[in-house]
Structure formats: C-alpha cells, structure tokens
Amino acid sequence: MGEIAPKNRVLPLLRPHFCARYPEESFVLYDRTHREALFYRPRRWAIVPLEAFRAAAPGREERDFRRLWRRFYDTIAIEGRENPRCRMTQMPKRFWGTMTEFQNETGGAKGACTMKNVKITVLRKGFYPDLIREHLTEPPEECVCDFFREGDQFLYTGGAEMPAGFCPWAWIDLYRSVSALSCGASYTPWQRREGVNVVCCTDGLRPVTFLLEAQ
C-alpha cells in the first residue's frame, strides 16, 4: 500500500513500472490529488476513481520496516554536508508528506512547516465568445465554464487534496500558490496584504480569477 500526491495524473505512467517490478505481489497505489487508485494482483490491474480513501493503520512488521528505513536514511547522512536549502530544491516539501524518511514515529512529517488553511474565492469569470467562435469547434453557448460561480468559496486544508467540487484543471494551475501560502509564503510587496495572492487558471478563452487567503 502506498500513497502519492502528484500535481499531474501519473498513475497510468507509473503502472507499467510497478506492475513489472512486483509481478507476483498484490498492492494498491493511491493518488490523493486525483482521487484514484491503482489496484494490482498477479497479472491483473485496474485504475479506479475513489472519492474517499483511508489506508488501514500499518501493522507491527510494516512499522518495523519503516523504522529501519528511517534509521538507514539518518545513518548515511553526513552531518557536515547538511544543506536544507539544497535538499528542498532537489526534493520540494510538498512531497515530504508521503515519504517514509521524512516521517516520525506517529506518521507526522519531520521538520515540515505548520500548514495553514487557505480560503479560495472565485473573484471573476472571463469569457471571450469572439475568440471561441474563431478557434473552437463548439459554439460559445456550449463552452461556458460550469464549475464555478463568482463568489464561490472553497477551503484547502493541507496536503495535495483538491477541495471537493473544484475544477481539476484549475487545481493544477493553483496548487503551487495555494501550497506556498499554506506554508507561510509572502507575495508582498506585489500584493497589498500579507498571506494573499490573486491567480487565475490557464484557460485562455474562459479564465477564472481566484483570491487565495491564508488563514
């Protein structure tokens, strides 16, 4: 059993590797971001959507193996060459939550920032019917973004979990700014207020603008 929290939908790309690497094993690999899981048993596999998923608590043997891996990781580290900035460049903090070597005995992340909630408010919906007529095959009335209404609000509570009802395309665009604010990033002096950022999705014909506020 493993969990990942990628920005993009990568389970179809990971499937050939893990199925070939563990052909005689049975395993589950869950994508927290896109709420889907790869299920495998010898010579059979399936990727299925899962709106709600919670892994069972690890057994004693699994806890022992995790402890051994953390001990190995800590033992081979060279204290005099410790470089936290370089480590975060090579392995961003957003990945730490699912990596055994960055977990403590209770499952929390070692050295991770205290995550804040981030409120996401839909400020404005753009719509360009002239460009849609020129570039798309569908008529404008069939191309309206129906995910959001102006004033809609969502709450990000940490990890890579997309808020319920959010647009997956927009979430990929916003996730970097949302997770940065959650970890205490500042966008001043470009923004008037601390802990705030204004961003939009990358749909050039139907852009949606969002206000992000760390809480």
N, C-alpha and C positions, 0 to 999 in steps of 0.2 A: 504494500500500500504506500503510495506516495502522493504528494500534493505539490502543485506548481501554481504560480501566479504571474503568467506572462502577459505582456501588453497585447500581443497578437495571438491569433488562433494557431497554435503549433502542434496540437495533438496529432493531426494527420501526418505531420513531418516526423514526429518522434516515434510514431507507431512502428514503422519498419525496423528501426534500430532496436527498440526494447523487445519486440516480438522475436527478432533474430538473436538477440543477446540472451534471452531467457526462454528458449523454446519449450522447455519441459516444466516451466513454472506457471503458476496462476497468480495474476497480480491485477491491481487497479491503479490507474494514474489519473488523478482528478485535477482539472483545470478550474481554479477558483474564480478566475476572471470571467471566463466564458461559460461557466456552469455546465460543463460537460465532462465525461469521464471515459477513459479507455479501459475496457474490461478485456482481459485475456486469460484464456486457459489453453492448454496444448492444442495447437492447430486451429483455434477459433478465436476471433476477436470481434469487438464491436465498440464504436464510439457513440455514446448516447447522451442526450441532454439530461441534466439533473438540476432542477431548481433549488433543491435543498439537499445538502450532504454533510454528514458529520462522521468522521472516522472514529472507530472504537478506540478506547484508551489502549496504548501499547502494553503488551504482556511483559512479564519479567525478562524473558530472553531478549525481546526487542530492546527493552531499556538497557540491558547489559551491553548489547552490541552498540547502541548509541553512545553509551558512556565510554566504551573502548575507542570509538572513532574520535570523540572529543579529546580523549587523552592523547591519542596519536597526533591529532592536529596541534594541540598545545605543546607536545613534546618536541616536535620537529621545528617549531618556531624558533628563530634566532632573535633573542631579546634586543641585542644591539642594532639589529637591522629593522626593527619595527617601524613601520611607516603607515599610520592610519589613513592619511590622505591618499597615498598610492593604492592602498587596499580598496578604498571606496571608489577610486577611479576604475580599477580593474573589476571590482565586484560591488556594484551600487547597493546601497542599503535596502532598496525596495525588494531585493532578492533574499535578504537575510532571514525573513520570517519563515521560509520553508527549507532552510539549510541546517542540517544537524549540527555542524561545527559551530554555529552561532547561537545555539540554544543552550539554556541552562537546564538543571535537573527537572524543573517544573514545566518546561516547554516554552518559557518566555525567551525573547531574544536577548543575548548578551550585548550590552553596550548600545542597544538601539535607542533611538530618540523616543521621547514621550509623545505619542501621536495625539494630535488634536482632531476633533471632528471638523469637517468643512461643509458649510452650507452652500449649495449650488442653486442659484436663482436664474431663471430664464428672463433676460432683460429685453431681448428683441429678436424677432424672426424676420430675416430678409427673404425676398422673393423677387426674381427677375424674369417675368414672363417673356420679355423680348428675347433674352438670351436662351431661354428654354426652347422657344419656337425655332430659334436659329440652329441650336446644337443638339437637341434631344429629339428622339422619335415620338415620345408621348406628348400629348397636348398639355399645356400648363395646368389645367384644372386637375390633371391626374398626377401632378408632380409636387403637390403641396406636402410639406413635412407634417406628418400627423403624430409625431412622437411628443411634441411639446406645444404648450400654450404659453404666451407671455405671462409671467408671474408664477409659473410652476416652480416649486421648490423641492429639492432633494437633499439628502444628508449622507455624506461619506463618513464612515466610522472607522476607517483604517484598513490596512492590508491592501489587496487589489480587488476587493469586492465591488462590483459595479452596483450602484443603487438600483433598487427594484424599479422597473418601468423606464429606465434610462435607455437612450439610443446607443447601441454598441459602437457604431461608427464615431459618434461624438465622444464616447467614453475614452476611446483610444486617443483621440486628439487632446482631451482634457487631462488625462491621467497624470501626466508629468507635472503639470502645475498644481493639481489637487494634492498629489502626494508630497510635493515640495512644501506647500503651505501647511500640510498636516505635520510636517517635521520642523516647522518654525521658520521657513524661508521668508525673506523680505523682498518685496518688489518696489519699495521706496528707493529713490525719490520719484520713480516713474508713476507710482500710484500715490494718491493723496493720503491714504490711510494705511496703517501697518496691518499686515495679515490679510490683505485683499489683493485680488487680481481680476482683470476682465479679459476673457478669452472667447474664442469662437471656434466652431467646428470648421472643417476644411471643405465643406460642400460649397463650391463656388457659386452655384445657382440658387441655393436655398440655405444660406448661412444662418446659424443660430448663435446669438451672443449670450454669454453667461457671466454672472457675477459670482466669484468664489470668495468666501469669507471664512477664515479660520475661527473656530470658537473655543 
